[in-house]
C-alpha cells in the first residue's frame, strides 16, 4: 500500500540539519513546510521546501508553543520532529497535546532529558558500561576549584545542557587555577537560560567541568544513525571530525567518513534501550589511549546530517516513516541502507564557509600559510574526485549555499568582535 504523503513541518531554518532534512524529504516527494523568521536562513530557500510560514523564535517559548498548537489545529496531519534540543524537549513534554494535531515519533520526556542533561547522560552511560570523558558537576565556585584540580588543568568549562539556553554558548577553555574563578563567574553571568529550566532540570544552569583532550580539536569520532522502536531497526554511519570552529569548542566544518565501530554502535543501542529512546541520534567520542570516550549525545536532527544522508542513510525520511507508523516500509528502507559500501573516501564540508574561515585566520595570523594551503588542497582533491559532500551548496539546490555565505558576511559586519574572536582567532 502506498505511503500517505503527509507533510513534514520543519523548524530552525538556519540549522544545517534542517536544510539536510528538507532535501532528504523533498527528493522523496514528501511535502515540506518550513517555519521560521528572517530572510538569511539557508533552509528557507531550498527548492525542496514546499511552503514557507512565519513563526515566533523558539527562544520566545510561550509564543512559539502558542503558534505551534494553533498551526496544528489549523492544519492537522503534519509530521513534527525535533530540529534542536529545545524542540526535542518541547515535543516530548507536550506529546499528548501536540499528538492531537501532529504525527510524532517521540520518546518520553524522561528519556529525552536523560540524554540532553550531561549529568544524567554520564550517569546513564555508567549504568550501561559506556566510558565517558572525565567530568565533574560542582554546585558552587569553591567546589569547582577543588574538582578542577582533581581533573588537572587545562579544563573545559561547559554548559550542562543546551535546553532553554538563551546564549547557546559552547563553553570556555580554562588554562590554570588562577583563571577559574573569573571564568566561572563570567560563565554564570553570560550563559543565561529561560526561567522554565529550573522546573525542567533543577541546577542545570551551573557549568560542568571536563578534562581537556587536545585530540578533540581534530579527531572526534561521530556515530550517527537511527534506532527504531523495534529490535533490529538500526542503521548507522561513522565519520571523523577534522576541523571545527572555534578549534577547542566549536561547530564542525570538515568531516571524513570512518568505519562503523560495531562495539560503539552496540553500546549506543544499549544506551538508547536503557533510557527508552528511539529516533535519530548522533553520539560523539574522543579517542583517549586507544579507547573512545563519549562526550555528547544528540537525540534529534543535527548539524552535519547531510553527510549521512548523502551516504544513503535518509534519516529524515526514516523519521517520517516512523511517525506515520509505516513499519513495513520503514523496515525495507532500513534494509536498503545496509547496502551502502563504506571506504570510498567521502568527505563533508562547507566550501564557502571554510574559505572565509581560512582567509580570516590567515589575516589574523592564527593559521600558517602551509595549513591554509593544505585545507584548500584537501577541498580541491576531493571535489575533483567527486567525493566532496557540500553542506549547503548542493547541485540543483545552490541558493541555500549563497544565503549561508551572505549570513556569514552579515554576521562579520554586524558583530565584528565576535567574528574576530570566534572565526578569525578561532577561540572561545
Residue, then its C-alpha position, 0 to 999 in steps of 0.5 A: x500500500x502506498x505511503x500517505x504523503x503527509x507533510x513534514x513541518x520543519x523548524x530552525x531554518x538556519x540549522x544545517x540539519x534542517x536544510x539536510x532534512x528538507x532535501x532528504x524529504x523533498x527528493x522523496x516527494x514528501x511535502x515540506x513546510x518550513x517555519x521560521x523568521x528572517x530572510x538569511x536562513x539557508x533552509x528557507x530557500x531550498x527548492x525542496x521546501x514546499x511552503x514557507x510560514x512565519x513563526x515566533x523564535x523558539x527562544x520566545x517559548x510561550x509564543x512559539x508553543x502558542x503558534x505551534x498548537x494553533x498551526x496544528x489545529x489549523x492544519x492537522x496531519x503534519x509530521x513534527x520532529x525535533x530540529x534542536x534540543x529545545x524542540x526535542x524537549x518541547x515535543x516530548x513534554x507536550x506529546x499528548x497535546x501536540x499528538x492531537x494535531x501532529x504525527x510524532x515519533x517521540x520518546x518520553x520526556x524522561x528519556x529525552x532529558x536523560x540524554x540532553x542533561x550531561x549529568x544524567x547522560x554520564x550517569x546513564x552511560x555508567x549504568x550501561x558500561x559506556x566510558x565517558x570523558x572525565x567530568x565533574x558537576x560542582x554546585x558552587x565556585x569553591x567546589x569547582x576549584x577543588x574538582x578542577x584540580x582533581x581533573x588537572x588543568x587545562x579544563x573545559x568549562x561547559x554548559x550542562x545542557x543546551x535546553x532553554x539556553x538563551x546564549x547557546x554558548x559552547x563553553x570556555x577553555x580554562x588554562x590554570x587555577x588562577x583563571x577559574x574563578x573569573x571564568x566561572x563567574x563570567x560563565x554564570x553571568x553570560x550563559x543565561x537560560x529561560x526561567x522554565x529550566x529550573x522546573x525542567x532540570x533543577x541546577x542545570x544552569x551551573x557549568x560542568x567541568x571536563x578534562x581537556x583532550x587536545x585530540x578533540x580539536x581534530x579527531x572526534x569520532x561521530x556515530x550517527x544513525x537511527x534506532x527504531x522502536x523495534x529490535x533490529x531497526x538500526x542503521x548507522x554511519x561513522x565519520x571523523x571530525x577534522x576541523x571545527x570552529x572555534x578549534x577547542x569548542x566549536x561547530x564542525x566544518x570538515x568531516x571524513x567518513x570512518x568505519x562503523x565501530x560495531x562495539x560503539x554502535x552496540x553500546x549506543x543501542x544499549x544506551x538508547x534501550x536503557x533510557x527508552x529512546x528511539x529516533x535519530x541520534x548522533x553520539x560523539x567520542x574522543x579517542x583517549x589511549x586507544x579507547x573512545x570516550x563519549x562526550x555528547x549525545x544528540x537525540x534529534x536532527x543535527x548539524x552535519x546530517x547531510x553527510x549521512x544522508x548523502x551516504x544513503x542513510x535518509x534519516x529524515x525520511x526514516x523519521x517520517x516513516x516512523x511517525x506515520x507508523x509505516x513499519x513495513x516500509x520503514x523496515x525495507x528502507x532500513x534494509x536498503x541502507x545496509x547496502x551502502x559500501x563504506x571506504x570510498x573516501x567521502x568527505x563533508x564540508x562547507x566550501x564557502x564557509x571554510x574559505x572565509x574561515x581560512x582567509x580570516x585566520x590567515x589575516x589574523x595570523x592564527x593559521x600558517x600559510x602551509x595549513x591554509x594551503x593544505x585545507x584548500x588542497x584537501x577541498x580541491x582533491x576531493x571535489x575533483x574526485x567527486x567525493x566532496x559532500x557540500x553542506x549547503x551548496x548542493x547541485x540543483x539546490x545552490x541558493x541555500x549555499x549563497x544565503x549561508x555565505x551572505x549570513x556569514x558576511x552579515x554576521x562579520x559586519x554586524x558583530x565584528x568582535x565576535x567574528x574576530x574572536x570566534x572565526x578569525x582567532x578561532x577561540x572561545 
